[in-house]
Amino acid sequence: MRASVPGRLAYSMRALGREDLPARLAVSGRTLRLLETAKHDFWAATGFYEDDAGGRAVLKVYRSTRFGGAPLRWLGRWQCAREVAFYRHLSGLACVPALLDRVGDTAYLRAFVVGHPLSHERAVPDGFWARLDAAMREVHRRGVAYIDANKPENILVGDDGHPYLIDFQIAWRCGSRADHALGRWWLARLQREDLYHVLKHKRRFARESMTPAELASVRQRSFLIRAHRLINQPYRMVRRPILRWLRRTGRVLSSGSN
């Protein structure tokens, strides 16, 4: 029996369509079992896995199904390769979980962070904001703009009190074709926005700890921030009710990845 039109639409909004994350995974001599699907949206599915020794890892699988009849596996391959390249470029930084392995052509496995996403539900440990600022600057010293710092769920608060950055799918750096004056200027602008978002989160979660200079700085929104808000507002107005409906159907899961 064919699925209803709403049912087909709901599944088309999932990166894996009607498929779910694999229940078991064999990677680099380890056999891992799925503990939880943390997120499954249009672009990717993310799940927590555990091996027989209790070691955990995170699998992220990019889109492999069609949408509106158009094949999108090529896009999933490109997105996966791009994010993997950033994890490799940033390897060795304490604030970036280690890349463990590629899994097929649209997925990768990375280290699990014992902690939780930045939120109001749990207190932020002392010294966290200074460490987050330092972590972002470490990423910048590698010639990378993170860009996705506006999402608190992409900033993990480790149980060790340290910050961890995940999801580099829209990060940017000056490759060989952009290593010129304009490219370096653009990189510096994007990196400045990263630091703005660090202060914005600090204002949201720990305003009482901010200095007058920090408060003044975060009130000065750049042209890029204003443009992003102008463009993003109508998009979010349409996206939110669709996501609420999809979550009620159980076909799309909200973020919660460590």
C-alpha atoms as an extended CHARMM CRD file, in Angstrom:
* protein
*
       258  EXT
         1         1  MET       CA              0.0000000000        0.0000000000        0.0000000000  PROA      1               0.0000000000
         2         2  ARG       CA              1.4030000000        3.3880000000       -0.9900000000  PROA      2               0.0000000000
         3         3  ALA       CA              2.1000000000        5.9410000000        1.7150000000  PROA      3               0.0000000000
         4         4  SER       CA             -0.1080000000        9.0230000000        1.9210000000  PROA      4               0.0000000000
         5         5  VAL       CA              1.1160000000       12.3110000000        0.4830000000  PROA      5               0.0000000000
         6         6  PRO       CA              1.8150000000       13.7390000000        3.9930000000  PROA      6               0.0000000000
         7         7  GLY       CA              3.6620000000       10.5180000000        4.8400000000  PROA      7               0.0000000000
         8         8  ARG       CA              5.8240000000       10.7110000000        1.7320000000  PROA      8               0.0000000000
         9         9  LEU       CA              6.5570000000       14.3720000000        2.4440000000  PROA      9               0.0000000000
        10        10  ALA       CA              7.5700000000       13.6070000000        6.0210000000  PROA      10              0.0000000000
        11        11  TYR       CA              9.9750000000       10.8700000000        4.9570000000  PROA      11              0.0000000000
        12        12  SER       CA             11.4000000000       13.0370000000        2.1790000000  PROA      12              0.0000000000
        13        13  MET       CA             12.4220000000       15.5240000000        4.8820000000  PROA      13              0.0000000000
        14        14  ARG       CA             14.6670000000       12.8760000000        6.4570000000  PROA      14              0.0000000000
        15        15  ALA       CA             18.2560000000       12.5310000000        5.2770000000  PROA      15              0.0000000000
        16        16  LEU       CA             17.8670000000        8.7530000000        5.0770000000  PROA      16              0.0000000000
        17        17  GLY       CA             14.2650000000        8.7000000000        3.9210000000  PROA      17              0.0000000000
        18        18  ARG       CA             12.4930000000        5.6650000000        5.3510000000  PROA      18              0.0000000000
        19        19  GLU       CA             15.7570000000        4.1990000000        6.6070000000  PROA      19              0.0000000000
        20        20  ASP       CA             17.1320000000        4.6490000000       10.1080000000  PROA      20              0.0000000000
        21        21  LEU       CA             20.6960000000        4.6440000000       11.3760000000  PROA      21              0.0000000000
        22        22  PRO       CA             22.2800000000        1.1700000000       11.3600000000  PROA      22              0.0000000000
        23        23  ALA       CA             21.6330000000       -0.8160000000       14.5390000000  PROA      23              0.0000000000
        24        24  ARG       CA             25.2020000000       -2.1500000000       14.4680000000  PROA      24              0.0000000000
        25        25  LEU       CA             28.3920000000       -0.7800000000       12.9980000000  PROA      25              0.0000000000
        26        26  ALA       CA             31.7950000000       -2.3950000000       12.3740000000  PROA      26              0.0000000000
        27        27  VAL       CA             34.5510000000        0.2150000000       12.0870000000  PROA      27              0.0000000000
        28        28  SER       CA             38.3210000000       -0.1020000000       12.5580000000  PROA      28              0.0000000000
        29        29  GLY       CA             38.0450000000       -3.4400000000       14.3070000000  PROA      29              0.0000000000
        30        30  ARG       CA             35.3120000000       -2.2490000000       16.6630000000  PROA      30              0.0000000000
        31        31  THR       CA             31.7150000000       -3.3940000000       16.7030000000  PROA      31              0.0000000000
        32        32  LEU       CA             29.3710000000       -0.6940000000       17.9260000000  PROA      32              0.0000000000
        33        33  ARG       CA             25.6590000000       -0.7950000000       18.6290000000  PROA      33              0.0000000000
        34        34  LEU       CA             23.2500000000        2.1070000000       18.3240000000  PROA      34              0.0000000000
        35        35  LEU       CA             22.2230000000        3.5920000000       21.6730000000  PROA      35              0.0000000000
        36        36  GLU       CA             20.1780000000        6.5480000000       20.4970000000  PROA      36              0.0000000000
        37        37  THR       CA             19.3680000000        8.5640000000       17.4030000000  PROA      37              0.0000000000
        38        38  ALA       CA             20.1140000000       12.0890000000       18.5670000000  PROA      38              0.0000000000
        39        39  LYS       CA             19.0590000000       13.9190000000       15.4250000000  PROA      39              0.0000000000
        40        40  HSD       CA             17.5390000000       13.1150000000       12.0480000000  PROA      40              0.0000000000
        41        41  ASP       CA             16.6750000000       16.0380000000        9.8040000000  PROA      41              0.0000000000
        42        42  PHE       CA             16.8130000000       16.9630000000        6.1310000000  PROA      42              0.0000000000
        43        43  TRP       CA             20.5930000000       17.1280000000        5.9170000000  PROA      43              0.0000000000
        44        44  ALA       CA             21.8910000000       14.3920000000        8.1890000000  PROA      44              0.0000000000
        45        45  ALA       CA             21.2190000000       11.8050000000       10.8770000000  PROA      45              0.0000000000
        46        46  THR       CA             23.3560000000       11.6130000000       14.0200000000  PROA      46              0.0000000000
        47        47  GLY       CA             23.4830000000        8.7770000000       16.5200000000  PROA      47              0.0000000000
        48        48  PHE       CA             25.3150000000        7.6630000000       19.6560000000  PROA      48              0.0000000000
        49        49  TYR       CA             27.0610000000        4.2790000000       19.5070000000  PROA      49              0.0000000000
        50        50  GLU       CA             28.7920000000        2.0990000000       22.0890000000  PROA      50              0.0000000000
        51        51  ASP       CA             31.2080000000       -0.8240000000       21.7860000000  PROA      51              0.0000000000
        52        52  ASP       CA             31.4550000000       -3.9130000000       23.9970000000  PROA      52              0.0000000000
        53        53  ALA       CA             33.9680000000       -2.1840000000       26.2840000000  PROA      53              0.0000000000
        54        54  GLY       CA             31.6510000000        0.7700000000       26.9000000000  PROA      54              0.0000000000
        55        55  GLY       CA             33.5180000000        3.1620000000       24.6280000000  PROA      55              0.0000000000
        56        56  ARG       CA             31.2290000000        5.5840000000       22.8390000000  PROA      56              0.0000000000
        57        57  ALA       CA             31.3550000000        7.3220000000       19.4820000000  PROA      57              0.0000000000
        58        58  VAL       CA             29.1270000000        9.5340000000       17.3470000000  PROA      58              0.0000000000
        59        59  LEU       CA             28.0900000000        8.6190000000       13.8080000000  PROA      59              0.0000000000
        60        60  LYS       CA             26.9330000000       11.3350000000       11.4170000000  PROA      60              0.0000000000
        61        61  VAL       CA             25.3610000000       10.2430000000        8.1290000000  PROA      61              0.0000000000
        62        62  TYR       CA             24.6590000000       12.8450000000        5.4650000000  PROA      62              0.0000000000
        63        63  ARG       CA             21.7660000000       12.7960000000        3.0420000000  PROA      63              0.0000000000
        64        64  SER       CA             21.6110000000        9.8910000000        0.5970000000  PROA      64              0.0000000000
        65        65  THR       CA             17.9620000000        9.9720000000       -0.5600000000  PROA      65              0.0000000000
        66        66  ARG       CA             16.1720000000       11.8990000000       -3.2660000000  PROA      66              0.0000000000
        67        67  PHE       CA             14.0580000000       14.9830000000       -2.7120000000  PROA      67              0.0000000000
        68        68  GLY       CA             11.2950000000       15.8810000000       -5.1370000000  PROA      68              0.0000000000
        69        69  GLY       CA             12.7160000000       13.2830000000       -7.5060000000  PROA      69              0.0000000000
        70        70  ALA       CA             16.1600000000       14.9130000000       -7.5560000000  PROA      70              0.0000000000
        71        71  PRO       CA             19.1220000000       12.7360000000       -6.4940000000  PROA      71              0.0000000000
        72        72  LEU       CA             20.9840000000       14.2700000000       -3.5460000000  PROA      72              0.0000000000
        73        73  ARG       CA             23.4940000000       11.5920000000       -2.6120000000  PROA      73              0.0000000000
        74        74  TRP       CA             26.1590000000       13.5970000000       -4.4540000000  PROA      74              0.0000000000
        75        75  LEU       CA             25.4420000000       16.4880000000       -2.0830000000  PROA      75              0.0000000000
        76        76  GLY       CA             25.6950000000       14.2030000000        0.9500000000  PROA      76              0.0000000000
        77        77  ARG       CA             29.0740000000       12.9270000000       -0.2810000000  PROA      77              0.0000000000
        78        78  TRP       CA             30.3210000000       16.4810000000       -0.7890000000  PROA      78              0.0000000000
        79        79  GLN       CA             29.0870000000       17.6680000000        2.6260000000  PROA      79              0.0000000000
        80        80  CYS       CA             30.6230000000       14.6810000000        4.3770000000  PROA      80              0.0000000000
        81        81  ALA       CA             33.9820000000       15.0680000000        2.6360000000  PROA      81              0.0000000000
        82        82  ARG       CA             33.9930000000       18.7760000000        3.4310000000  PROA      82              0.0000000000
        83        83  GLU       CA             33.2910000000       18.3250000000        7.1420000000  PROA      83              0.0000000000
        84        84  VAL       CA             35.7860000000       15.4680000000        7.4380000000  PROA      84              0.0000000000
        85        85  ALA       CA             38.4190000000       17.7530000000        5.8930000000  PROA      85              0.0000000000
        86        86  PHE       CA             37.7920000000       20.3220000000        8.6320000000  PROA      86              0.0000000000
        87        87  TYR       CA             38.0630000000       17.7130000000       11.3920000000  PROA      87              0.0000000000
        88        88  ARG       CA             41.3760000000       16.5960000000        9.9170000000  PROA      88              0.0000000000
        89        89  HSD       CA             42.6110000000       20.1620000000        9.5330000000  PROA      89              0.0000000000
        90        90  LEU       CA             41.7460000000       20.8710000000       13.1970000000  PROA      90              0.0000000000
        91        91  SER       CA             43.0950000000       17.5810000000       14.5600000000  PROA      91              0.0000000000
        92        92  GLY       CA             45.0910000000       17.9590000000       17.7430000000  PROA      92              0.0000000000
        93        93  LEU       CA             42.9870000000       20.7970000000       19.1390000000  PROA      93              0.0000000000
        94        94  ALA       CA             41.5710000000       19.8720000000       22.5410000000  PROA      94              0.0000000000
        95        95  CYS       CA             38.3200000000       21.6980000000       21.7620000000  PROA      95              0.0000000000
        96        96  VAL       CA             37.5200000000       19.6040000000       18.6650000000  PROA      96              0.0000000000
        97        97  PRO       CA             36.4840000000       15.9370000000       19.0860000000  PROA      97              0.0000000000
        98        98  ALA       CA             38.7930000000       13.5800000000       17.2180000000  PROA      98              0.0000000000
        99        99  LEU       CA             37.7560000000       12.1550000000       13.8720000000  PROA      99              0.0000000000
       100       100  LEU       CA             37.7890000000        8.3640000000       14.2070000000  PROA      100             0.0000000000
       101       101  ASP       CA             36.9980000000        7.1000000000       10.7100000000  PROA      101             0.0000000000
       102       102  ARG       CA             35.0810000000        7.5290000000        7.4800000000  PROA      102             0.0000000000
       103       103  VAL       CA             32.0730000000        5.2340000000        7.1390000000  PROA      103             0.0000000000
       104       104  GLY       CA             31.1480000000        4.7470000000        3.5090000000  PROA      104             0.0000000000
       105       105  ASP       CA             30.9550000000        7.8110000000        1.2900000000  PROA      105             0.0000000000
       106       106  THR       CA             28.3740000000        9.8500000000        3.2240000000  PROA      106             0.0000000000
       107       107  ALA       CA             29.2340000000        9.2550000000        6.8960000000  PROA      107             0.0000000000
       108       108  TYR       CA             31.9590000000        9.6100000000        9.4870000000  PROA      108             0.0000000000
       109       109  LEU       CA             32.5780000000        8.5590000000       13.0890000000  PROA      109             0.0000000000
       110       110  ARG       CA             33.9660000000       10.9430000000       15.6940000000  PROA      110             0.0000000000
       111       111  ALA       CA             34.7980000000       10.8230000000       19.3830000000  PROA      111             0.0000000000
       112       112  PHE       CA             31.9770000000       11.1380000000       21.8980000000  PROA      112             0.0000000000
       113       113  VAL       CA             32.1800000000       14.0390000000       24.3400000000  PROA      113             0.0000000000
       114       114  VAL       CA             31.0510000000       13.3220000000       27.8870000000  PROA      114             0.0000000000
       115       115  GLY       CA             28.9820000000       16.4050000000       28.5930000000  PROA      115             0.0000000000
       116       116  HSD       CA             25.9570000000       18.2700000000       27.2620000000  PROA      116             0.0000000000
       117       117  PRO       CA             25.0410000000       21.0500000000       24.8190000000  PROA      117             0.0000000000
       118       118  LEU       CA             25.1020000000       24.6060000000       26.1090000000  PROA      118             0.0000000000
       119       119  SER       CA             21.6680000000       25.3850000000       27.5710000000  PROA      119             0.0000000000
       120       120  HSD       CA             19.8090000000       26.9740000000       30.4630000000  PROA      120             0.0000000000
       121       121  GLU       CA             19.0630000000       23.5400000000       31.8990000000  PROA      121             0.0000000000
       122       122  ARG       CA             22.5350000000       23.1110000000       33.3880000000  PROA      122             0.0000000000
       123       123  ALA       CA             24.8580000000       25.6210000000       34.9790000000  PROA      123             0.0000000000
       124       124  VAL       CA             28.0180000000       26.5730000000       33.1240000000  PROA      124             0.0000000000
       125       125  PRO       CA             31.1700000000       25.8700000000       35.1900000000  PROA      125             0.0000000000
       126       126  ASP       CA             33.4560000000       28.6320000000       36.4020000000  PROA      126             0.0000000000
       127       127  GLY       CA             35.9530000000       29.7570000000       33.8030000000  PROA      127             0.0000000000
       128       128  PHE       CA             33.9870000000       28.2700000000       30.9230000000  PROA      128             0.0000000000
       129       129  TRP       CA             33.5340000000       31.4960000000       28.9680000000  PROA      129             0.0000000000
       130       130  ALA       CA             37.2170000000       32.3540000000       28.9890000000  PROA      130             0.0000000000
       131       131  ARG       CA             37.9880000000       28.8010000000       27.8500000000  PROA      131             0.0000000000
       132       132  LEU       CA             35.3730000000       29.0380000000       25.0840000000  PROA      132             0.0000000000
       133       133  ASP       CA             36.8740000000       32.3040000000       23.8440000000  PROA      133             0.0000000000
       134       134  ALA       CA             40.3320000000       30.7020000000       23.8830000000  PROA      134             0.0000000000
       135       135  ALA       CA             39.0240000000       27.6160000000       22.0670000000  PROA      135             0.0000000000
       136       136  MET       CA             37.4850000000       29.7080000000       19.3100000000  PROA      136             0.0000000000
       137       137  ARG       CA             40.7370000000       31.6130000000       18.8900000000  PROA      137             0.0000000000
       138       138  GLU       CA             42.6220000000       28.3060000000       18.5990000000  PROA      138             0.0000000000
       139       139  VAL       CA             40.3390000000       27.3430000000       15.7270000000  PROA      139             0.0000000000
       140       140  HSD       CA             40.9810000000       30.7550000000       14.1730000000  PROA      140             0.0000000000
       141       141  ARG       CA             44.7420000000       30.2850000000       14.4290000000  PROA      141             0.0000000000
       142       142  ARG       CA             44.3350000000       27.2450000000       12.1930000000  PROA      142             0.0000000000
       143       143  GLY       CA             42.8940000000       29.5930000000        9.5760000000  PROA      143             0.0000000000
       144       144  VAL       CA             39.2780000000       28.5030000000       10.0680000000  PROA      144             0.0000000000
       145       145  ALA       CA             36.0570000000       30.4420000000       10.6710000000  PROA      145             0.0000000000
       146       146  TYR       CA             33.5700000000       28.2600000000       12.5550000000  PROA      146             0.0000000000
       147       147  ILE       CA             30.4550000000       30.2480000000       11.4490000000  PROA      147             0.0000000000
       148       148  ASP       CA             27.9490000000       27.9760000000       13.2640000000  PROA      148             0.0000000000
       149       149  ALA       CA             28.6420000000       29.4130000000       16.7340000000  PROA      149             0.0000000000
       150       150  ASN       CA             25.2060000000       31.0360000000       16.8380000000  PROA      150             0.0000000000
       151       151  LYS       CA             23.6920000000       27.6200000000       17.6780000000  PROA      151             0.0000000000
       152       152  PRO       CA             24.1960000000       26.7740000000       21.3700000000  PROA      152             0.0000000000
       153       153  GLU       CA             23.6700000000       23.0710000000       20.6280000000  PROA      153             0.0000000000
       154       154  ASN       CA             26.9280000000       23.0980000000       18.6360000000  PROA      154             0.0000000000
       155       155  ILE       CA             28.8740000000       24.1040000000       21.7520000000  PROA      155             0.0000000000
       156       156  LEU       CA             29.2940000000       21.2360000000       24.1860000000  PROA      156             0.0000000000
       157       157  VAL       CA             30.0460000000       21.7500000000       27.8670000000  PROA      157             0.0000000000
       158       158  GLY       CA             32.2580000000       18.8390000000       28.8270000000  PROA      158             0.0000000000
       159       159  ASP       CA             31.9750000000       17.2360000000       32.2390000000  PROA      159             0.0000000000
       160       160  ASP       CA             35.6160000000       18.3070000000       32.5850000000  PROA      160             0.0000000000
       161       161  GLY       CA             34.4810000000       21.9510000000       32.3590000000  PROA      161             0.0000000000
       162       162  HSD       CA             35.9890000000       22.5280000000       28.9250000000  PROA      162             0.0000000000
       163       163  PRO       CA             34.1860000000       23.5950000000       25.7240000000  PROA      163             0.0000000000
       164       164  TYR       CA             34.0030000000       21.4210000000       22.6180000000  PROA      164             0.0000000000
       165       165  LEU       CA             32.9400000000       22.5190000000       19.1400000000  PROA      165             0.0000000000
       166       166  ILE       CA             31.0920000000       20.1440000000       16.8220000000  PROA      166             0.0000000000
       167       167  ASP       CA             29.5060000000       20.3170000000       13.3590000000  PROA      167             0.0000000000
       168       168  PHE       CA             31.8100000000       22.0110000000       10.8670000000  PROA      168             0.0000000000
       169       169  GLN       CA             29.5890000000       21.6050000000        7.8150000000  PROA      169             0.0000000000
       170       170  ILE       CA             29.4320000000       25.3480000000        7.1020000000  PROA      170             0.0000000000
       171       171  ALA       CA             32.8900000000       26.2950000000        8.4170000000  PROA      171             0.0000000000
       172       172  TRP       CA             35.1800000000       28.1840000000        6.0520000000  PROA      172             0.0000000000
       173       173  ARG       CA             38.8920000000       28.6240000000        5.4660000000  PROA      173             0.0000000000
       174       174  CYS       CA             41.1310000000       30.1000000000        2.8160000000  PROA      174             0.0000000000
       175       175  GLY       CA             41.9850000000       27.2340000000        0.5110000000  PROA      175             0.0000000000
       176       176  SER       CA             44.4600000000       27.6280000000       -2.3160000000  PROA      176             0.0000000000
       177       177  ARG       CA             41.8490000000       29.3950000000       -4.4630000000  PROA      177             0.0000000000
       178       178  ALA       CA             40.8990000000       31.8700000000       -1.7260000000  PROA      178             0.0000000000
       179       179  ASP       CA             44.3480000000       32.6030000000       -0.3080000000  PROA      179             0.0000000000
       180       180  HSD       CA             44.4420000000       36.2080000000       -1.4460000000  PROA      180             0.0000000000
       181       181  ALA       CA             43.7220000000       39.6240000000        0.0740000000  PROA      181             0.0000000000
       182       182  LEU       CA             39.9530000000       39.4330000000       -0.3960000000  PROA      182             0.0000000000
       183       183  GLY       CA             39.7780000000       35.8630000000        0.9020000000  PROA      183             0.0000000000
       184       184  ARG       CA             41.8220000000       36.7110000000        4.0030000000  PROA      184             0.0000000000
       185       185  TRP       CA             39.6600000000       39.7840000000        4.6380000000  PROA      185             0.0000000000
       186       186  TRP       CA             36.5090000000       37.6550000000        4.4060000000  PROA      186             0.0000000000
       187       187  LEU       CA             37.9950000000       35.0610000000        6.7650000000  PROA      187             0.0000000000
       188       188  ALA       CA             38.7870000000       37.7660000000        9.3270000000  PROA      188             0.0000000000
       189       189  ARG       CA             35.2230000000       39.1010000000        9.1000000000  PROA      189             0.0000000000
       190       190  LEU       CA             33.7320000000       35.6560000000        9.6680000000  PROA      190             0.0000000000
       191       191  GLN       CA             36.0730000000       34.9980000000       12.5860000000  PROA      191             0.0000000000
       192       192  ARG       CA             34.9920000000       38.2810000000       14.1470000000  PROA      192             0.0000000000
       193       193  GLU       CA             31.3830000000       37.0480000000       13.9810000000  PROA      193             0.0000000000
       194       194  ASP       CA             32.4290000000       33.8400000000       15.7770000000  PROA      194             0.0000000000
       195       195  LEU       CA             33.7000000000       35.8960000000       18.7110000000  PROA      195             0.0000000000
       196       196  TYR       CA             30.5180000000       37.9870000000       18.6600000000  PROA      196             0.0000000000
       197       197  HSD       CA             28.4640000000       34.8100000000       19.0780000000  PROA      197             0.0000000000
       198       198  VAL       CA             30.6320000000       33.6980000000       22.0030000000  PROA      198             0.0000000000
       199       199  LEU       CA             29.7710000000       36.9710000000       23.7480000000  PROA      199             0.0000000000
       200       200  LYS       CA             26.1280000000       36.6600000000       22.7150000000  PROA      200             0.0000000000
       201       201  HSD       CA             25.9090000000       33.2600000000       24.4210000000  PROA      201             0.0000000000
       202       202  LYS       CA             27.6700000000       34.6390000000       27.4750000000  PROA      202             0.0000000000
       203       203  ARG       CA             25.0760000000       37.4230000000       27.6510000000  PROA      203             0.0000000000
       204       204  ARG       CA             22.2760000000       34.8880000000       27.3200000000  PROA      204             0.0000000000
       205       205  PHE       CA             23.5690000000       32.4140000000       29.8960000000  PROA      205             0.0000000000
       206       206  ALA       CA             25.7530000000       34.4830000000       32.2420000000  PROA      206             0.0000000000
       207       207  ARG       CA             24.9900000000       38.1640000000       31.7270000000  PROA      207             0.0000000000
       208       208  GLU       CA             25.9340000000       39.0080000000       35.3140000000  PROA      208             0.0000000000
       209       209  SER       CA             29.5340000000       37.9590000000       34.6520000000  PROA      209             0.0000000000
       210       210  MET       CA             30.0430000000       40.2590000000       31.6560000000  PROA      210             0.0000000000
       211       211  THR       CA             32.1770000000       43.3750000000       31.7520000000  PROA      211             0.0000000000
       212       212  PRO       CA             30.8250000000       46.7360000000       30.4960000000  PROA      212             0.0000000000
       213       213  ALA       CA             33.1440000000       46.4600000000       27.4930000000  PROA      213             0.0000000000
       214       214  GLU       CA             31.7560000000       43.0170000000       26.6060000000  PROA      214             0.0000000000
       215       215  LEU       CA             28.1710000000       44.2360000000       26.9070000000  PROA      215             0.0000000000
       216       216  ALA       CA             28.9300000000       47.2180000000       24.6870000000  PROA      216             0.0000000000
       217       217  SER       CA             30.6280000000       44.9790000000       22.1260000000  PROA      217             0.0000000000
       218       218  VAL       CA             27.7580000000       42.4980000000       21.8690000000  PROA      218             0.0000000000
       219       219  ARG       CA             25.2620000000       45.3350000000       21.3520000000  PROA      219             0.0000000000
       220       220  GLN       CA             27.1250000000       46.4220000000       18.2130000000  PROA      220             0.0000000000
       221       221  ARG       CA             25.7320000000       44.0920000000       15.5600000000  PROA      221             0.0000000000
       222       222  SER       CA             27.6980000000       44.0180000000       12.3360000000  PROA      222             0.0000000000
       223       223  PHE       CA             26.2090000000       44.2530000000        8.8650000000  PROA      223             0.0000000000
       224       224  LEU       CA             26.6100000000       40.4760000000        8.4830000000  PROA      224             0.0000000000
       225       225  ILE       CA             24.6130000000       39.8060000000       11.6570000000  PROA      225             0.0000000000
       226       226  ARG       CA             21.8580000000       42.2220000000       10.6210000000  PROA      226             0.0000000000
       227       227  ALA       CA             21.7070000000       40.7380000000        7.1140000000  PROA      227             0.0000000000
       228       228  HSD       CA             21.5600000000       37.2090000000        8.5050000000  PROA      228             0.0000000000
       229       229  ARG       CA             18.6590000000       38.1350000000       10.7720000000  PROA      229             0.0000000000
       230       230  LEU       CA             16.7870000000       39.8190000000        7.9360000000  PROA      230             0.0000000000
       231       231  ILE       CA             17.1550000000       36.7970000000        5.6570000000  PROA      231             0.0000000000
       232       232  ASN       CA             16.7370000000       34.1500000000        8.3440000000  PROA      232             0.0000000000
       233       233  GLN       CA             13.5640000000       35.4890000000        9.9730000000  PROA      233             0.0000000000
       234       234  PRO       CA             11.1050000000       34.6010000000        7.1630000000  PROA      234             0.0000000000
       235       235  TYR       CA             12.8800000000       31.2710000000        6.6720000000  PROA      235             0.0000000000
       236       236  ARG       CA             12.4460000000       30.4020000000       10.3490000000  PROA      236             0.0000000000
       237       237  MET       CA              8.7880000000       31.4710000000       10.2760000000  PROA      237             0.0000000000
       238       238  VAL       CA              8.1540000000       28.8590000000        7.5800000000  PROA      238             0.0000000000
       239       239  ARG       CA             10.5590000000       26.2340000000        8.9170000000  PROA      239             0.0000000000
       240       240  ARG       CA              9.3670000000       26.1200000000       12.5280000000  PROA      240             0.0000000000
       241       241  PRO       CA              5.7570000000       24.9910000000       11.9390000000  PROA      241             0.0000000000
       242       242  ILE       CA              6.9630000000       22.3930000000        9.4250000000  PROA      242             0.0000000000
       243       243  LEU       CA              9.4950000000       21.0280000000       11.9160000000  PROA      243             0.0000000000
       244       244  ARG       CA              6.9010000000       20.9650000000       14.7010000000  PROA      244             0.0000000000
       245       245  TRP       CA              4.6280000000       18.8760000000       12.4890000000  PROA      245             0.0000000000
       246       246  LEU       CA              7.4690000000       16.5530000000       11.4810000000  PROA      246             0.0000000000
       247       247  ARG       CA              8.5240000000       16.0690000000       15.0990000000  PROA      247             0.0000000000
       248       248  ARG       CA              4.9500000000       15.2190000000       16.0660000000  PROA      248             0.0000000000
       249       249  THR       CA              5.0280000000       12.5000000000       13.4100000000  PROA      249             0.0000000000
       250       250  GLY       CA              8.2950000000       11.2130000000       14.8710000000  PROA      250             0.0000000000
       251       251  ARG       CA             10.0540000000       11.3960000000       11.5070000000  PROA      251             0.0000000000
       252       252  VAL       CA             12.4060000000       14.2410000000       12.3290000000  PROA      252             0.0000000000
       253       253  LEU       CA             14.3030000000       14.4440000000       15.5980000000  PROA      253             0.0000000000
       254       254  SER       CA             15.6790000000       17.5920000000       17.2040000000  PROA      254             0.0000000000
       255       255  SER       CA             19.3360000000       18.0730000000       18.0030000000  PROA      255             0.0000000000
       256       256  GLY       CA             21.0480000000       16.5890000000       21.0170000000  PROA      256             0.0000000000
       257       257  SER       CA             24.4040000000       15.3620000000       19.7710000000  PROA      257             0.0000000000
       258       258  ASN       CA             27.5040000000       15.0210000000       21.9070000000  PROA      258             0.0000000000
